[in-house]
Amino acid sequence: MGKLQLKKELATMTHEQIVQVVMDAYSARKETREYFDFFLDPDVDKLQEKTLARIDRELSRSKHGHSTSRITQIRREIKNFAGFDPGPEHVRNLMIETLRRILVREKYVYYKEAFEKGTRKLIEDIVQYADTHAIIDSTITALSEIARDPAMGTASFRTRMLSRFMYAK
């Protein structure tokens, strides 16, 4: 079912029927409940904390010093956060904070090539998102600060991931 078909169906319903559909959806699905809870009380900081906790849980997956973190799961968490429409700066900040956490964790685990490739894609997504939402200057500044921060992973990993931001102002 697409949006258009749903819209047509909702147009034929009474107010009480629509309320019942919303209440049923609220009760049936955790994701729907989270969405409506945020809709009623839009606490972006609380939502960001929950999302970062799930990202941290994913990043903590490892076996014998090798990370088993899935970049696809991390990207899904970012996409879910953005789906709440908290605002472009909040989404960008979550993306940058996720990158920071990936870099810091790199000092302690070995990332697979696929995860590194996904991290590079995340950096590209951050820049693209910032450009689309006209917050590119502050984003480049933040990425440059991360690239020069010795606490952000090993120097070789930072260079591989963020070399184009090392000398940006």
Secondary structure, 3 states (H helix, E strand, C coil): CCHHHHHHHHHCCCHHHHHHHHHHHHHHCHHHHHHHHHHHCCCHHHHHHHHHHHHHHHHCCEECCEECCCHHHHHHHHHHHHHCCCCHHHHHHHHHHHHHHHHHHCCCCECCHHHHHHHHHHHHHHHHHHHHCCCHHHHHHHHHHHHHCCCCCCHHHHHHHHHHHCCCC
